[in-house]
């Protein structure tokens, strides 16, 4: 009996290691396929009366879009061409990095600050206790320089086609926890949460993967970011925020 248990454990461990290795290979292949640009969309206009600031991770940078004009910040620029847009996002950022890199400068003021971060904390298993503390810090800093603040993460990250079972299930579970945390923090701090979370059965991106996902099957494409942008605008409209 003991030998059966031992053999079963060894088999399960081998399966787990094999699946983990396969997942790592898929991610590396996705990164190889994608040409990561490191130039965020910027629209400098010192005379502008409408100012936007974007802070966050690769999704705020627009990684996955063929052109940074098709990032969330870029879509804002298309609809508000006379605005001033600043973007200080970077690939790979977690909330702890944003805490270190986002000390607002005295005298800064923006009509809207978009805090677009959280996917890397989901993927890299950051503790939710730490995420809550760090998000509170980031929100409170953003509020000191903004008329309005919106926060968002990558929705149901586990649905990204790059994830195989059981990693898709694990990431979806963590995304649900992240969603609940962000919604609660937004309510407590008086900011807006943009809900991108959908279940597998009604997820727009999975209905047309080639259109809404980039080549790495992890980041959105330009059309994917367009959908994110539209969700931000809807959230602002529903809250009565007129830009």
N, C-alpha and C positions, 0 to 999 in steps of 0.2 A: 504493500500500500504506500509506504514511504517513497519507494522508487517511482511509483506511478505519479505521485505528487511532484517529485523532483523533476521527472521527465516533462511533465505538463508545464511546470514553471519554466524550464529551459526552452521549450517550444514557444511559449507565449513571449518570453524575453526575446527570442530570435525574431519572431514576427514583429514585435514592437521596434526592434533595432532596424529591421529591414524596411518597415514603413517610414521610420524616421529618416533613414538614409535616402529613400525614394523622394520624400518630401523636400529634403535639402537639395537634392539634384534638380527637382522641378523648379525650385526658387532660383537656383543658380542659372538654370537655362532661361528662365524668364528675365532675369537681370541681363543676361547676355543678349537677348533679343531686343531689349529696350535701350534706346540711346537716351540716357539721362541728361537732360539739359540742366544747367545750373544758373540760368538767367531768369529771374522772376519777372513777371510783367510789371513795368513801372510806367507811370504817366506823370512826370514832373510838370507842375503848373503852379508856380509861386503866386499867381494872381487868382487862383481858383477860390471860390467861396464854398465849395463842397470837397471835403477831404476824406479819403478812405485809408485805413491801415490794415494790412493782412499780416498775421503772425502765425507760424505753425510749421508743419512738417512737409513732406514731399507733395501731399495733396494740396496744400496751400501754395506751394511753389508751382504746381501744375505738371509735375512729372507724369508722363504718359501721353500728354497732348503733343501733337506734332508741332504746334506753334504755341508759344506762351500766351498769345492772344486768345487761345481757347482754354486757358485756365479759368478758375472762378474769378480771379482778379481781372483777367483779360475780358471776360464777359461783362463785368461791371464797367470796364473802360469803354466797351462798345456802346453801352447804353447811356453812359455819362462821359462823353468825350471831352467835356470842359472841366472835369474834376481833376483833383490831384490824388494820385494813387501811389502809396508806398507799400512795398512788400519786403519783409525781412525774414522770409521763411527759408528752410533748408531741408534737404533730404536727410532722413534718418532721425529727426528730432523726436525726443520724448518730452513729456511735460517737465521733467527735471531739468532738461536742457533749456526749455523756454523760461523757466524760473531764473536761470543764470543769465540768459541772453536778452531778457526783456525788462530792463529797468527804464520806465518812461522818463523822458527828459522834461525838466521843468519848462513850462510854456508851451509844450506840445498840446495840440487839440485836434480831434478828428470828429467828423459827424458820425462815423461808423468805424468800429474796430471789429474785425472778423478774426476770431480765434479758432483756427482750423487745425486740430491736433488730436491725437489719441490712438491712431492705428498702431503705431510702434509700441505703445504701452500695452495694447491688446496682444500683439504678436510676441513681445518679449517678456510677457508675464510679470509686468510691474504689479506691485501690490496695490489693491484698490484703496487701502488706507492712505498710501503715499499719493496715489492719483488724486484723491479728494483734497488732501492738504495742498498739493501743488496747484490744482485747478483753482482752488479758493484764492491762492496768492495771485495767480495770473489774472483772474477775473477782477479782483480788487485793484490791481495795477491798471488794467485796461479802463476801468471805470473812472480813474482819475484824469484820463485824457480824452474821454469819448462822451458824446451825447448819447450814443447807443452802442451796445455790445451784443454780438451774437456769438454763440459757441456751437461747434459741431465736431463730430468725429466721422469715421468712415462707415457709418451705418452698420449693417450686418456683414462685418468683414469676413465671416466664415463662408459666405456664399461665393467669394472670389473663386473662379475655376481653377486657380493654381493649387488649391488645398484639396488633398485627398482625405478619405476617411482614415482615422477618426479625427484628424486635425480640423476638418471643416466643422464638425460638431463642437469641438473644444473652442474654436474661435468664435462660433456663433454664441455659445454660452457666455464667453467673456464679453462679447459685444452687447449682449442683453444686460449684463451687470453694468457695463460702461454707460449704456443708454439710461438706465435707472439713476445712476449717480449723476450724470450730466443734467438730467431733467430736474432732479432735486436741487442741485447746486444753482441752476439757473433761477429756480423759483426763490430760493433763499436769498440770492444776491440781486434779484431784480433785473436779470438780463434775459435774453431770448435764446432758447435752444432750438436748433434746426434739426428736426427729426428725419433722418435718412434711413432709419431702420425699416426693413421689410422682411417678411417671411419668404421662404423659398418659392412657395406656390404663386405669389403675386409680385415677384421681383422683376422689374422692367429690364434690368441689365442682363439677366439670364435668358430673356426672351430673344435677345439679339446680341450675343457675346461679342461678335466681331465689330459691332457698331459702338457699344458702350464701354468695352474694355480695351485697354491698350495691348500691345503685343506681349507683355509679360503676364497677362491674365490676372493681374493684381491691382494695378492702378487704373483709374478711369481713363477713357479716351477724351478727346475734346468734347464729344457729344455727351459723355458721362458727366463731365464737369459742367456742361450746359444745364443738365438736369439738376445738379447740385445747386447751381446758381439760381435756377427757377424756384427751387425749394426755399432758398434764402429769401428771395423777393416775396414769395407767398407768406412766409413767416413774418416778415416786416409789415406787409400789407395787413395781415390779420391782427397785428398788434397796433395798427393805426399809425405806423411810422411812415412818414412821407419824406422821401429824399429829394 
